């Protein structure tokens, strides 16, 4: 039962999409199990850039079946826009290739309006949400009052449910001094959505389970990153879904199948979008080097939000934490090429609080802002442009030492190293 899982080890934006794209070549099914269009996976194919927020990155490969699991929350308009973008780019997006779980929850304009309204009243306590309605949709799911994709199959009942849903939401919006939403307009909008998306709605749990039973490879694609997990992340600066490997089973509705591989994706440095603690964060010239100017689509600006990402040195304390809570078996390192040209590189190998040094945090990510990073310094490299490297031997000794340090301090073997944005700019450390 070959279940492979791809997980982000940081606060999202690690480059998961390009490795889902890479590993999809040998998978029959690619399945997204959590989150909504607050995620952003970028896949570059011969300079053609696909920015995906909902649909699994495996859709780029013509031979894959793609599932959107019950653990997701889906805005129908965003999904249809994404489907059109892919179709316009020559990608086949049909009900024979894309299946949406009937149990996935629907994001409405009310969820988005409430998300923005609640964030605005938090003042200095901003959580840094994307405003896409993710949190309110998961709140309704937990409160057992959400709308699900199966509701799109019964348009008349959907209209009644939307009427009740929007009326309740308007009361909340009015309490925040926000103008109420137009119920009739939203109903007509969702009537169109139901017509267009009904052919794609299916029992994705059965499809994934049957595939595993018959020996097909299922590649589970996570959204966001482990440090944003609602339980194990930097709470309360987290997302509203389970972003770790444990979320795969509930998010796809499959049994406790043993994973063949749990692959952690990590940048060669650390990034974060939005609020929350970030012990190794940098500013000034180092930040400019790591972030880029924004001139290239792969610079450090959010795929979903467009916000400049906060950047800093790689944190191996958090990497070890992510490895433990996910059961990582392999690492893929992205953006090693961004570090070239720097005189010195740093990896956080421990934290300090007062006179105490910690290699592991006593209470996970609680009160992370109270710790200071302890760094190990490594030499950088300038003489070799590594974007053309395709083997380990092509890397300069300093780059090799940096990767070896990640293995040493992170505790997980590295099997892939990305040295550029293109599909083929990857060093494979295995046959």
C-alpha positions as CSV (number, residue, x, y, z in Angstrom):
1,X,0.0,0.0,0.0
2,X,2.4,2.7,-1.3
3,X,1.3,5.9,0.5
4,X,3.8,8.8,0.1
5,X,3.3,12.0,2.0
6,X,4.8,15.4,1.3
7,X,4.9,17.8,4.2
8,X,6.2,21.3,4.8
9,X,8.6,21.6,7.7
10,X,8.4,25.3,8.2
11,X,5.7,28.0,8.2
12,X,4.6,27.1,4.6
13,X,6.0,28.3,1.3
14,X,8.8,25.7,1.4
15,X,8.5,24.7,-2.3
16,X,6.2,21.7,-1.8
17,X,4.6,22.2,-5.2
18,X,7.7,21.5,-7.3
19,X,8.4,18.3,-5.4
20,X,4.8,17.1,-5.7
21,X,5.3,17.8,-9.4
22,X,8.5,15.8,-9.4
23,X,7.2,12.8,-7.6
24,X,3.8,12.8,-9.4
25,X,5.6,11.2,-12.3
26,X,5.5,7.9,-10.5
27,X,2.2,8.3,-8.7
28,X,-1.3,7.2,-10.0
29,X,-3.1,9.6,-7.5
30,X,-2.2,12.9,-6.1
31,X,-4.4,14.0,-3.2
32,X,-4.6,17.3,-1.3
33,X,-5.8,16.7,2.3
34,X,-6.1,20.0,4.1
35,X,-6.5,23.8,3.9
36,X,-8.0,26.0,1.3
37,X,-6.9,28.7,-1.1
38,X,-4.7,30.3,1.6
39,X,-2.1,27.8,0.3
40,X,0.0,28.5,-2.7
41,X,2.1,26.0,-4.7
42,X,4.1,27.2,-7.7
43,X,5.1,24.8,-10.4
44,X,7.4,26.0,-13.2
45,X,7.4,24.0,-16.5
46,X,9.7,25.4,-19.2
47,X,9.3,28.9,-18.0
48,X,5.5,28.5,-17.8
49,X,4.4,29.2,-14.3
50,X,1.4,27.6,-12.7
51,X,0.3,29.1,-9.3
52,X,-2.0,26.6,-7.6
53,X,-4.0,27.3,-4.5
54,X,-6.5,24.5,-4.4
55,X,-5.9,21.8,-7.0
56,X,-3.2,19.3,-6.3
57,X,0.1,20.0,-8.1
58,X,-0.1,16.6,-9.7
59,X,-2.7,18.0,-12.2
60,X,0.3,19.2,-14.4
61,X,1.0,15.5,-15.2
62,X,-1.4,14.1,-17.7
63,X,-1.4,10.6,-16.3
64,X,-2.5,11.4,-12.7
65,X,-5.8,11.3,-11.0
66,X,-6.2,14.2,-8.5
67,X,-8.3,14.3,-5.4
68,X,-9.4,17.2,-3.2
69,X,-10.0,15.6,0.2
70,X,-12.7,16.0,2.8
71,X,-10.2,17.9,5.0
72,X,-10.2,20.8,2.7
73,X,-12.3,24.0,2.7
74,X,-13.1,25.2,-0.8
75,X,-14.2,28.5,-2.3
76,X,-16.1,27.5,-5.5
77,X,-15.3,30.7,-7.3
78,X,-11.6,30.4,-6.6
79,X,-11.6,26.8,-7.7
80,X,-13.3,27.6,-11.0
81,X,-10.8,30.4,-11.7
82,X,-8.0,27.9,-11.1
83,X,-9.5,25.3,-13.3
84,X,-9.8,27.9,-16.1
85,X,-6.2,29.0,-15.6
86,X,-5.0,25.5,-16.0
87,X,-7.2,24.8,-19.0
88,X,-6.0,28.0,-20.7
89,X,-2.4,26.7,-20.0
90,X,-3.1,23.5,-21.8
91,X,-3.7,21.3,-18.8
92,X,-6.5,18.8,-19.0
93,X,-9.0,19.5,-16.1
94,X,-12.0,17.2,-16.4
95,X,-14.2,15.1,-14.1
96,X,-12.1,12.1,-15.3
97,X,-9.0,13.6,-13.7
98,X,-10.2,15.8,-10.8
99,X,-12.4,14.6,-8.0
100,X,-13.7,16.7,-5.2
101,X,-14.8,15.2,-1.9
102,X,-18.5,15.5,-1.2
103,X,-17.5,16.1,2.4
104,X,-15.2,19.0,1.8
105,X,-16.6,22.2,3.3
106,X,-17.6,25.3,1.2
107,X,-16.2,28.8,1.8
108,X,-18.8,31.5,1.2
109,X,-18.5,35.3,0.9
110,X,-19.8,35.4,4.5
111,X,-16.8,33.5,5.7
112,X,-14.4,35.9,3.9
113,X,-16.2,39.0,5.2
114,X,-16.2,37.7,8.8
115,X,-12.5,36.7,8.5
116,X,-11.6,40.3,7.4
117,X,-13.9,41.9,9.9
118,X,-12.6,39.9,12.9
119,X,-9.0,40.5,11.9
120,X,-9.6,44.3,11.7
121,X,-11.0,44.4,15.3
122,X,-8.0,42.5,16.7
123,X,-5.9,45.7,16.5
124,X,-2.3,45.0,17.5
125,X,-3.2,41.4,18.1
126,X,-3.4,40.6,14.4
127,X,-3.0,36.9,13.5
128,X,-1.9,37.7,10.0
129,X,-4.7,35.7,8.2
130,X,-5.0,35.8,4.5
131,X,-8.6,37.0,4.7
132,X,-9.7,34.0,2.5
133,X,-12.3,32.8,5.0
134,X,-10.4,29.7,6.0
135,X,-10.8,30.1,9.8
136,X,-14.5,30.9,9.8
137,X,-15.2,28.0,7.4
138,X,-13.4,25.5,9.8
139,X,-15.2,27.2,12.7
140,X,-18.6,26.4,11.0
141,X,-17.4,22.9,10.3
142,X,-16.5,22.3,13.9
143,X,-19.8,23.9,15.1
144,X,-21.7,21.5,12.7
145,X,-23.3,24.3,10.8
146,X,-21.2,24.4,7.7
147,X,-22.1,23.9,4.0
148,X,-20.4,21.0,2.2
149,X,-19.7,20.2,-1.5
150,X,-22.5,17.6,-1.5
151,X,-24.9,20.5,-0.9
152,X,-24.1,21.7,-4.5
153,X,-25.9,18.6,-5.8
154,X,-29.2,19.9,-4.4
155,X,-29.5,23.5,-5.6
156,X,-32.9,24.2,-4.1
157,X,-31.9,23.0,-0.6
158,X,-28.6,24.9,-1.1
159,X,-30.5,28.1,-1.6
160,X,-32.4,27.6,1.7
161,X,-29.1,26.8,3.6
162,X,-27.4,29.8,2.1
163,X,-30.3,32.1,3.1
164,X,-29.9,30.9,6.7
165,X,-26.1,31.0,6.6
166,X,-25.9,34.6,5.3
167,X,-28.6,35.9,7.7
168,X,-26.6,34.6,10.6
169,X,-23.4,36.0,9.2
170,X,-24.9,39.4,8.6
171,X,-25.7,39.7,12.3
172,X,-22.0,39.2,13.1
173,X,-21.0,41.7,10.4
174,X,-23.4,44.3,11.7
175,X,-21.9,43.9,15.2
176,X,-18.5,44.7,13.6
177,X,-20.0,47.7,11.8
178,X,-19.6,46.1,8.4
179,X,-22.3,46.4,5.7
180,X,-24.5,43.2,5.4
181,X,-24.2,40.9,2.4
182,X,-26.7,40.6,-0.4
183,X,-28.4,37.2,0.0
184,X,-30.0,37.0,-3.4
185,X,-26.8,37.9,-5.2
186,X,-24.9,35.2,-3.4
187,X,-27.6,32.6,-4.0
188,X,-27.5,33.2,-7.7
189,X,-23.7,33.0,-7.7
190,X,-23.8,29.6,-5.9
191,X,-26.5,28.3,-8.2
192,X,-24.0,28.7,-11.1
193,X,-21.2,27.1,-9.0
194,X,-23.4,24.1,-8.4
195,X,-24.0,23.6,-12.1
196,X,-20.4,23.8,-13.0
197,X,-18.9,21.8,-10.1
198,X,-21.5,19.0,-9.7
199,X,-19.8,16.7,-12.2
200,X,-16.5,16.8,-10.1
201,X,-18.0,15.8,-6.8
202,X,-17.3,12.3,-5.7
203,X,-16.5,9.9,-2.8
204,X,-12.7,10.6,-2.8
205,X,-12.2,8.5,0.3
206,X,-13.3,5.4,-1.6
207,X,-11.1,6.3,-4.6
208,X,-8.0,6.7,-2.5
209,X,-8.7,3.6,-0.4
210,X,-9.3,1.4,-3.4
211,X,-6.1,2.7,-5.1
212,X,-4.1,1.8,-2.0
213,X,-5.7,-1.6,-1.7
214,X,-4.7,-2.4,-5.3
215,X,-1.2,-1.2,-4.9
216,X,-1.3,2.1,-6.7
217,X,0.8,4.9,-5.4
218,X,-1.1,7.7,-3.7
219,X,0.9,10.9,-3.1
220,X,-0.6,13.0,-0.3
221,X,0.1,16.7,-0.7
222,X,0.0,19.0,2.3
223,X,-0.8,22.7,2.4
224,X,0.9,25.3,4.6
225,X,3.6,23.9,6.9
226,X,4.0,21.9,10.1
227,X,4.7,25.0,12.2
228,X,1.3,26.3,11.3
229,X,-0.5,23.2,12.4
230,X,-3.5,24.1,14.6
231,X,-2.4,21.7,17.3
232,X,1.4,21.6,17.0
233,X,2.3,25.0,15.5
234,X,3.1,28.4,16.9
235,X,-0.4,28.8,18.4
236,X,-2.3,31.1,18.1
237,X,-0.4,32.2,15.0
238,X,-1.4,29.1,13.1
239,X,-3.9,28.0,10.4
240,X,-7.1,26.2,11.2
241,X,-6.3,22.8,9.8
242,X,-4.0,19.9,10.5
243,X,-0.8,20.4,8.4
244,X,1.2,17.4,9.7
245,X,1.4,13.8,8.3
246,X,-1.2,12.8,10.9
247,X,-3.8,14.9,9.1
248,X,-3.5,12.8,5.9
249,X,-5.6,10.0,7.3
250,X,-8.5,12.1,8.5
251,X,-8.2,14.6,5.7
252,X,-8.5,12.0,3.0
253,X,-10.8,9.6,4.9
254,X,-8.5,6.6,4.6
255,X,-7.6,4.0,7.2
256,X,-4.3,3.8,9.2
257,X,-2.2,2.8,6.2
258,X,1.5,2.8,6.9
259,X,3.3,5.5,4.9
260,X,6.1,4.3,2.6
261,X,7.8,7.7,2.7
262,X,7.1,10.9,4.7
263,X,9.1,13.6,2.8
264,X,9.8,16.9,4.5
265,X,10.3,19.9,2.3
266,X,12.5,22.7,3.8
267,X,14.1,25.7,2.4
268,X,17.8,26.2,2.9
269,X,16.8,29.1,5.1
270,X,13.7,30.0,7.0
271,X,10.7,32.1,5.9
272,X,7.3,33.2,7.3
273,X,4.4,35.2,6.1
274,X,2.2,37.1,8.7
275,X,2.5,37.5,12.4
276,X,4.1,35.2,15.0
277,X,7.4,34.3,16.6
278,X,10.5,33.9,14.3
279,X,13.7,33.4,16.4
280,X,16.2,33.5,13.4
281,X,14.6,36.4,11.5
282,X,17.0,38.7,9.8
283,X,16.8,42.3,8.4
284,X,19.0,44.6,6.4
285,X,21.2,43.3,3.6
286,X,21.0,39.6,4.6
287,X,17.2,39.8,4.4
288,X,17.4,41.4,0.9
289,X,19.7,38.6,-0.3
290,X,17.4,35.9,1.0
291,X,14.1,37.5,0.0
292,X,15.0,38.8,-3.5
293,X,13.6,41.9,-5.1
294,X,10.3,40.5,-6.2
295,X,11.3,40.7,-9.9
296,X,11.2,36.9,-10.2
297,X,8.1,34.9,-9.5
298,X,10.1,32.6,-7.2
299,X,11.4,35.5,-5.0
300,X,10.1,35.5,-1.4
301,X,6.7,37.0,-1.8
302,X,3.6,35.0,-0.9
303,X,2.0,33.1,-3.8
304,X,-1.4,33.7,-2.3
305,X,-1.1,37.1,-0.5
306,X,1.8,38.7,-2.5
307,X,3.1,39.9,0.9
308,X,6.9,40.0,1.3
309,X,8.0,37.0,3.4
310,X,9.9,37.4,6.6
311,X,13.3,35.7,6.2
312,X,16.0,34.4,8.4
313,X,18.6,31.7,8.9
314,X,17.7,28.0,8.9
315,X,16.4,26.8,12.3
316,X,17.4,23.2,13.0
317,X,15.7,23.1,16.4
318,X,12.4,23.6,14.6
319,X,13.5,21.2,11.8
320,X,14.1,18.5,14.4
321,X,10.7,19.3,15.9
322,X,9.0,19.0,12.5
323,X,10.8,15.7,11.8
324,X,9.6,14.2,15.1
325,X,5.9,15.2,14.9
326,X,5.7,14.1,11.2
327,X,7.9,11.0,11.4
328,X,10.0,12.3,8.5
329,X,12.0,9.7,6.5
330,X,13.6,12.0,3.9
331,X,14.3,15.7,3.3
332,X,14.2,17.8,0.2
333,X,16.1,21.1,0.4
334,X,14.9,23.9,-1.8
335,X,16.5,27.2,-2.8
336,X,20.1,26.3,-2.0
337,X,21.1,28.6,-4.9
338,X,19.8,31.6,-3.0
339,X,22.6,31.3,-0.5
340,X,25.4,31.5,-3.0
341,X,27.4,34.7,-2.8
342,X,27.2,35.0,1.0
343,X,30.5,35.0,2.9
344,X,29.1,33.2,5.9
345,X,26.1,31.0,6.6
346,X,24.4,30.3,9.9
347,X,22.3,27.5,11.2
348,X,20.4,27.8,14.5
349,X,21.4,24.6,16.5
350,X,20.0,25.5,19.9
351,X,18.1,28.1,21.9
352,X,19.1,30.1,24.9
353,X,16.8,31.5,27.6
354,X,18.7,33.1,30.5
355,X,21.7,30.9,31.3
356,X,20.0,27.8,30.0
357,X,20.7,26.2,26.6
358,X,18.0,24.1,24.9
359,X,18.5,21.8,22.0
360,X,14.8,20.7,22.3
361,X,12.0,23.0,23.6
362,X,10.5,21.9,26.9
363,X,6.9,22.7,25.8
364,X,7.1,22.6,22.0
365,X,6.4,25.9,20.3
366,X,4.8,27.6,23.3
367,X,6.3,31.0,24.1
368,X,8.8,30.6,21.3
369,X,9.4,34.4,21.3
370,X,11.1,34.1,24.7
371,X,14.1,32.2,23.3
372,X,17.2,33.5,21.5
373,X,18.9,31.4,18.8
374,X,22.4,29.8,19.2
375,X,24.1,29.7,15.9
376,X,26.7,27.4,14.2
377,X,28.7,29.4,11.6
378,X,29.7,27.9,8.3
379,X,31.6,29.3,5.3
380,X,29.7,30.4,2.3
381,X,30.6,30.1,-1.4
382,X,31.0,32.6,-4.2
383,X,33.2,31.0,-6.9
384,X,30.7,28.5,-8.3
385,X,27.2,29.1,-9.7
386,X,25.4,26.0,-8.5
387,X,22.2,26.5,-10.6
388,X,23.8,24.2,-13.2
389,X,24.7,21.5,-10.6
390,X,23.0,18.1,-11.2
391,X,25.1,15.9,-9.0
392,X,26.5,16.1,-5.5
393,X,30.0,16.4,-7.0
394,X,29.0,19.5,-8.9
395,X,28.5,21.4,-5.6
396,X,31.4,23.3,-4.1
397,X,32.8,21.9,-0.8
398,X,31.2,24.7,1.2
399,X,27.7,23.9,-0.2
400,X,28.3,20.2,0.5
401,X,29.3,21.1,4.1
402,X,26.1,23.1,4.5
403,X,23.9,20.2,3.4
404,X,25.8,17.9,5.7
405,X,25.2,20.2,8.6
406,X,21.5,20.1,7.9
407,X,21.6,16.3,8.0
408,X,23.7,16.4,11.2
409,X,21.5,18.9,13.1
410,X,18.2,18.1,11.5
411,X,18.5,14.3,12.0
412,X,16.9,13.3,8.6
413,X,18.8,12.3,5.4
414,X,18.6,14.7,2.5
415,X,17.6,13.0,-0.8
416,X,16.9,16.0,-3.1
417,X,18.4,19.4,-3.4
418,X,16.8,22.2,-5.5
419,X,19.2,24.6,-7.1
420,X,16.8,26.7,-9.2
421,X,13.1,27.1,-10.1
422,X,13.0,24.9,-13.1
423,X,11.8,21.2,-13.0
424,X,15.3,19.8,-13.9
425,X,17.3,22.0,-11.4
426,X,17.4,19.2,-8.8
427,X,20.2,17.1,-7.4
428,X,19.1,13.6,-6.6
429,X,21.0,11.9,-3.8
430,X,19.5,8.5,-4.6
431,X,19.4,6.2,-7.6
